[in-house]
Amino acid sequence: MLFVHTGALATAAGPHLYWITSRAAGVTALVLSSISVSVGLVMGGRLLKGRGPDPRVTHEALSLATLVALAIHGLALLGDSYIKMGIGDVAVPFAASYKTFWTATGIVAFWVLAALGLSYYARTRIGVQRWRALHRFTALAWLLGVIHSLAEGTDAGQLWFLAMTAIVVVPPIMLLASRWLRFRPPVVGGAR
């Protein structure tokens, strides 16, 4: 009996399976990337100061899991029968005809996150200081991904999605704001 219900469920989900997979992977990537950015900002701001276990392993795992979820998100769109995207549409910014600008923000966010995230493994060749300076742009790529999420998906205006997004996005935004306030250049000569 369970086999029949499972088969019926698979048949019913069939036309929407790629869309559901892409949607789930996109939401997962948003959550994982937000946590990863938060951990990175906590490490970069030296807010832990040697307390507890080394967060680098967690940050690395979250970053890699984010990239996997983003790859699944994009690849699943290739099978979606509604938007009918090709490999260029999901890999090249501004190539897609479906919500071109918002799709492009997601594609750019993915490529920048992938380049900056995977550059960790080449940081000794790049130079650790140069790598750290470049890696700061990860937060900007993450913000592009958040914008893509809020403007693109079918869940974008749904209350549950907005609440979940706020829960995972507010902490890294607050960390970014506090970091910016701490490191902004002082005002010279009383100029406002």
C-alpha positions in Angstrom: 0.0 0.0 0.0 2.8 2.4 0.9 4.4 1.7 -2.5 1.3 2.8 -4.3 1.1 6.1 -2.4 4.8 6.7 -3.0 4.4 6.1 -6.7 1.4 8.4 -6.8 3.3 11.1 -5.0 6.2 10.8 -7.4 3.9 10.9 -10.4 2.1 14.0 -9.0 5.4 15.7 -8.2 6.9 14.8 -11.5 6.2 17.9 -13.5 7.2 20.1 -10.5 10.1 18.0 -9.2 12.8 20.2 -10.7 11.1 23.4 -9.5 10.7 21.9 -6.0 14.3 20.8 -5.9 15.6 24.2 -7.1 13.4 26.0 -4.6 14.5 23.8 -1.7 18.2 24.1 -2.7 17.9 27.9 -3.0 16.3 28.3 0.4 19.0 25.9 1.9 21.7 28.0 0.2 20.3 31.2 1.7 20.3 29.7 5.2 23.7 28.1 4.9 25.4 31.2 3.4 23.9 33.5 6.0 25.2 31.3 8.8 28.6 31.0 7.0 28.8 34.8 6.6 28.0 35.3 10.3 30.7 32.9 11.4 33.2 34.5 9.0 32.3 38.0 10.4 32.6 36.8 14.0 36.1 35.3 13.1 37.2 38.3 11.2 36.1 40.7 13.9 37.9 38.5 16.5 34.7 38.4 18.6 35.5 35.0 20.0 39.0 35.8 21.1 40.2 32.2 21.6 37.0 31.0 23.4 35.7 27.6 22.4 36.6 25.4 19.4 38.1 26.8 16.2 35.2 28.1 14.0 37.2 27.8 10.8 36.2 24.2 10.3 32.5 25.1 10.7 32.9 28.1 8.4 34.6 26.0 5.7 31.9 23.3 5.9 29.1 25.8 5.7 30.8 27.5 2.7 31.2 24.3 0.8 27.7 23.2 1.6 26.4 26.5 0.3 28.2 26.0 -3.0 26.8 22.5 -3.4 23.2 23.8 -2.6 23.7 26.7 -5.1 24.9 24.2 -7.8 21.8 22.0 -7.2 19.6 25.1 -7.3 21.0 26.1 -10.7 21.2 22.6 -12.2 17.6 21.8 -11.2 16.4 24.8 -13.2 17.6 23.0 -16.3 14.8 20.5 -15.9 12.1 22.9 -15.0 9.5 22.7 -17.7 7.9 26.1 -16.9 10.9 28.4 -17.3 12.8 26.2 -19.8 16.4 27.4 -19.1 19.5 26.2 -20.8 23.0 25.9 -19.4 23.8 29.5 -20.6 20.7 30.8 -18.8 21.8 29.5 -15.4 25.6 30.1 -15.9 25.9 33.4 -17.7 24.6 36.7 -16.2 22.0 38.5 -18.3 21.6 35.5 -20.7 18.3 34.3 -19.3 15.0 35.8 -20.6 13.2 34.9 -17.3 13.5 37.9 -14.9 16.8 38.8 -16.5 18.1 41.2 -13.9 17.2 39.2 -10.8 18.4 36.0 -12.4 21.7 37.8 -13.2 22.1 38.9 -9.6 21.9 35.3 -8.5 24.4 34.1 -11.1 26.9 36.8 -10.3 26.5 36.0 -6.6 27.2 32.3 -7.2 30.3 32.9 -9.3 31.7 35.4 -6.8 31.0 33.2 -3.9 32.5 30.2 -5.7 35.6 32.1 -6.7 36.1 33.7 -3.2 35.2 30.6 -1.3 37.4 28.2 -3.3 40.3 30.7 -3.3 40.7 29.7 0.3 42.6 26.6 -1.0 45.0 28.8 -3.0 45.5 31.4 -0.4 49.2 30.6 0.1 49.7 31.1 -3.7 47.6 34.3 -3.7 49.2 35.6 -0.5 47.3 35.4 2.7 46.9 39.2 3.1 45.7 39.6 -0.5 43.4 36.7 0.0 41.9 38.2 3.2 41.4 41.5 1.4 39.6 39.8 -1.5 37.6 37.5 0.8 35.9 40.5 2.3 33.9 40.8 -0.9 32.2 37.6 0.1 29.7 39.6 2.1 28.9 41.7 -1.0 28.2 38.5 -3.0 26.1 37.2 -0.2 24.0 40.4 -0.2 23.5 40.0 -4.0 22.2 36.4 -3.3 19.8 37.8 -0.6 18.5 40.4 -3.1 18.1 37.6 -5.7 16.2 35.5 -3.2 13.9 38.4 -2.3 13.1 39.4 -5.9 13.2 36.2 -7.9 11.6 33.1 -6.4 8.0 32.1 -6.2 8.2 32.3 -2.4 9.7 35.9 -2.5 6.5 37.6 -1.2 5.3 34.8 1.1 5.2 35.6 4.8 7.0 32.4 5.8 9.8 33.2 3.4 10.2 36.8 4.5 10.2 35.7 8.2 12.8 33.0 7.6 14.9 35.4 5.5 14.8 38.0 8.3 15.8 35.4 10.9 18.9 34.3 8.9 19.8 37.7 7.3 19.5 40.1 10.2 22.4 38.7 12.3 25.0 39.0 9.5 23.7 42.4 8.5 24.1 43.6 12.1 27.6 42.1 12.2 28.5 43.9 8.9 27.1 47.2 10.3 29.0 46.9 13.5 32.2 46.1 11.7 31.7 49.0 9.3 31.1 51.4 12.2 34.3 50.2 14.0 36.5 50.4 10.9 35.2 53.5 9.1 37.7 56.3 8.7 37.4 59.1 11.2 35.9 62.4 10.0 38.7 65.0 9.4 38.4 68.7 10.2 34.8 68.4 11.6 33.3 67.8 8.1 30.0 66.1 8.2 
